[in-house]
Amino acid sequence: MSGKVAVITGAGSGIGRAVALALASRGYRLILAGRHDDTLRETAGLIGARADALPVPADVTDHASVQRLFAHAVEWGGRVDLLFNNAGIGAPAVAIDALEEADWRRVIDTNLTGAFFCLQAAFRVMKEQAPQGGRIINNGSISAHSPRPNSVPYTASKHAITGLTKSASLDGRAFNIACGQIDIGNAASAMGSRMAQGVPQANGTIAAEPVMDVAQVGEAVAYMDSLPLDANVQFMTIMATAMPFVGRG
């Protein structure tokens, strides 16, 4: 059993919950972070006695809230071995010229600035702890590579996550901090399950797309963190095999 301490943001549902369950089965001690205490407790309830899991309500867009989250993690777990930097939201699928400023800022504040706040806090902990180091896995997206129609704030935020990942990977070398990114396509979560009902395509049509079991994302993240810190999965793409990504558009 692992005994590692992991912080998971967006742990109350979907991909974050799937990763929590996968890591719990491997004996991790888990800090479950998210905005809603009730859904975090649901995740902890699903984990049950398999692992220690502590729900910690936190808002990744609030710098002070993130600082409290990581202070709590260190107080409870003694260190942080893994950050799964997962919290993210979308925006209404509207044309660029119809997008509200508030929707743009909300997505960027959560998906990019929030991810940076968590990554920065994890860096500070991982540099100071003994033994030094740890792993950070950022949740990118298929949209870090190829956009969907009317998705400019989400796509821009996820392209930026790739830059965050590369910079953190470089800057973390001196401190034994490995940083990678998982790009997920059509997992059957609250955000991804709509694909099966039909979504806009690049040619203007609406088409249903295949989805995959979100539990497979949890297994993929667990694999990425199973490597020793002198090895790193820099980028992994996990997707529904038949979804229109390769050749999209």
C-alpha positions in Angstrom: 0.0 0.0 0.0 1.2 3.4 -0.9 0.9 5.6 2.2 1.4 8.7 0.0 -0.5 11.9 0.7 -2.4 13.3 -2.3 -4.4 16.5 -2.7 -7.2 16.3 -5.3 -9.0 19.4 -6.3 -12.5 19.1 -7.8 -12.8 15.8 -5.8 -16.6 16.0 -5.2 -17.6 14.6 -8.6 -16.6 13.2 -12.0 -12.9 12.9 -12.8 -11.8 14.1 -9.3 -14.0 11.5 -7.6 -12.8 8.7 -10.0 -9.1 9.6 -9.2 -9.8 9.6 -5.5 -11.3 6.1 -5.7 -8.4 4.8 -7.7 -5.8 6.2 -5.3 -7.8 5.1 -2.3 -7.6 1.5 -3.6 -3.8 1.9 -3.5 -3.6 3.1 0.1 -3.1 6.8 -0.5 -4.1 9.3 2.2 -6.4 11.8 0.5 -7.2 15.5 0.9 -10.5 15.9 -1.0 -10.8 19.6 -2.0 -13.7 21.3 -3.7 -16.3 24.0 -3.3 -19.1 21.9 -1.9 -18.7 20.1 1.4 -21.7 17.8 0.7 -20.3 16.3 -2.5 -16.8 16.0 -0.9 -18.4 14.0 1.9 -20.1 11.8 -0.7 -16.8 11.0 -2.2 -15.3 10.2 1.3 -18.3 8.0 1.9 -17.7 6.0 -1.3 -14.0 5.5 -0.2 -15.2 4.3 3.2 -12.6 2.4 5.3 -10.3 1.7 2.3 -8.2 4.8 2.9 -8.0 8.0 5.0 -9.9 10.7 3.2 -10.3 14.2 4.6 -12.9 16.6 2.9 -11.6 20.2 2.9 -13.9 22.8 1.3 -11.8 25.2 -0.8 -12.1 27.7 -3.6 -9.2 27.4 -6.0 -9.8 31.0 -7.3 -9.2 32.4 -3.8 -5.4 32.5 -3.0 -6.0 32.6 0.7 -8.3 29.5 0.5 -5.6 27.6 -1.4 -3.0 28.5 1.2 -5.3 27.2 3.9 -5.9 24.0 1.9 -2.2 23.1 1.7 -1.5 24.2 5.3 -4.3 21.8 6.3 -2.8 19.1 4.1 0.6 19.3 5.7 -0.9 19.5 9.2 -3.0 16.4 8.6 -0.7 14.4 6.4 2.7 15.6 7.2 3.7 16.2 3.6 2.2 16.3 0.1 3.4 13.7 -2.4 0.9 14.3 -5.2 -1.3 17.1 -6.4 -3.9 16.2 -8.9 -4.7 19.7 -10.2 -8.2 19.0 -11.5 -10.7 21.7 -10.7 -12.2 23.2 -13.8 -15.4 24.6 -15.4 -16.8 25.3 -18.8 -18.8 28.3 -20.2 -21.9 28.6 -22.3 -21.2 27.5 -25.9 -21.7 30.8 -27.6 -20.0 32.6 -30.4 -16.9 34.7 -29.5 -18.7 38.0 -30.1 -21.5 36.9 -27.8 -19.4 35.7 -24.9 -19.9 37.6 -21.7 -16.9 39.1 -19.9 -18.0 37.4 -16.7 -18.0 34.0 -18.3 -14.5 34.5 -19.7 -13.1 35.6 -16.4 -14.9 32.8 -14.5 -13.3 30.1 -16.7 -9.8 31.6 -16.7 -9.9 32.3 -13.0 -10.8 28.7 -12.2 -9.1 26.7 -14.9 -5.8 28.7 -15.2 -5.4 31.0 -12.2 -6.8 28.4 -9.8 -4.5 25.7 -11.2 -1.6 28.0 -10.8 -2.4 28.9 -7.2 -2.6 25.1 -6.4 0.6 24.3 -8.3 2.5 27.2 -6.6 1.3 26.1 -3.1 2.3 22.5 -3.9 5.8 23.6 -5.1 6.4 25.5 -1.8 5.5 22.4 0.3 7.4 19.9 -1.9 10.5 22.1 -1.9 10.6 22.3 1.9 9.5 18.8 2.9 11.9 15.9 3.7 12.5 13.9 1.6 12.2 16.7 -0.9 10.0 16.5 -4.0 6.7 15.2 -5.2 4.5 15.0 -8.3 2.0 17.4 -9.8 -0.5 16.1 -12.5 -2.4 18.8 -14.2 -5.8 18.0 -15.8 -5.5 19.4 -19.4 -8.0 18.2 -22.0 -8.4 17.2 -25.6 -9.1 20.9 -25.9 -5.5 21.6 -25.0 -4.8 20.3 -28.5 -8.0 20.9 -30.6 -11.0 23.1 -29.9 -14.7 22.4 -30.2 -16.9 25.0 -31.8 -17.8 28.0 -29.6 -15.4 27.0 -26.8 -12.9 29.9 -26.7 -12.5 30.4 -22.9 -12.2 26.7 -22.1 -9.9 26.0 -25.0 -7.7 29.0 -24.2 -7.5 27.9 -20.5 -6.5 24.4 -21.4 -3.9 25.5 -23.9 -2.5 27.6 -21.1 -2.4 24.6 -18.8 0.1 23.0 -21.3 2.4 26.0 -20.8 2.0 25.8 -17.0 2.9 22.1 -17.1 6.0 22.6 -19.2 7.3 25.5 -17.1 6.6 23.7 -13.9 8.3 20.5 -15.2 11.4 22.5 -16.0 11.5 24.6 -12.8 10.8 21.5 -10.7 13.8 19.5 -11.8 16.1 21.1 -9.2 13.8 20.1 -6.4 12.8 16.6 -7.4 9.3 17.8 -8.4 7.9 16.0 -11.5 5.1 17.7 -13.3 2.9 16.1 -16.0 -0.4 16.5 -17.7 -3.3 14.2 -18.5 -5.5 15.2 -21.5 -8.9 13.5 -21.2 -11.5 13.1 -24.0 -15.1 12.1 -23.5 -15.1 10.6 -20.0 -18.6 9.8 -18.8 -18.7 12.5 -16.1 -21.2 15.3 -15.6 -19.2 17.4 -18.0 -18.4 14.7 -20.5 -21.6 12.6 -20.6 -23.4 15.1 -22.8 -21.3 13.9 -25.7 -23.5 10.8 -26.0 -26.6 13.1 -26.5 -25.0 14.9 -29.4 -22.6 17.9 -29.6 -21.7 20.4 -32.3 -19.0 19.3 -34.8 -16.6 21.5 -36.8 -18.7 21.1 -40.0 -21.8 22.6 -38.3 -23.6 19.3 -37.6 -24.7 17.8 -34.3 -23.5 14.3 -33.6 -23.4 11.9 -30.7 -19.9 10.9 -29.7 -18.6 7.8 -27.8 -17.7 8.1 -24.2 -15.5 6.0 -21.9 -15.8 4.9 -18.3 -14.5 7.7 -16.0 -12.9 5.1 -13.8 -10.3 4.6 -16.5 -9.1 8.1 -15.9 -8.5 7.3 -12.3 -6.4 4.2 -13.3 -4.4 6.4 -15.7 -3.6 9.0 -13.0 -2.6 6.2 -10.6 -0.3 4.8 -13.2 1.4 8.2 -13.8 2.1 8.5 -10.1 3.2 4.9 -9.7 6.5 5.9 -11.4 9.5 6.9 -9.3 10.3 10.6 -9.3 13.2 10.1 -11.6 10.7 9.1 -14.3 7.7 11.2 -15.6 4.8 10.9 -17.9 5.1 14.4 -19.4 1.8 14.2 -21.4 -0.8 11.4 -21.5 -3.9 11.5 -23.7 -6.7 9.1 -22.6 -9.9 9.2 -24.6 -12.8 7.2 -25.9 -11.2 5.2 -28.7 -13.7 6.1 -31.4 -14.3 9.8 -30.6 -13.5 12.3 -33.3 -10.2 13.7 -32.1 -7.6 12.5 -34.5 -8.8 14.0 -37.8 -11.3 16.3 -36.0 -12.5 18.9 -38.4 
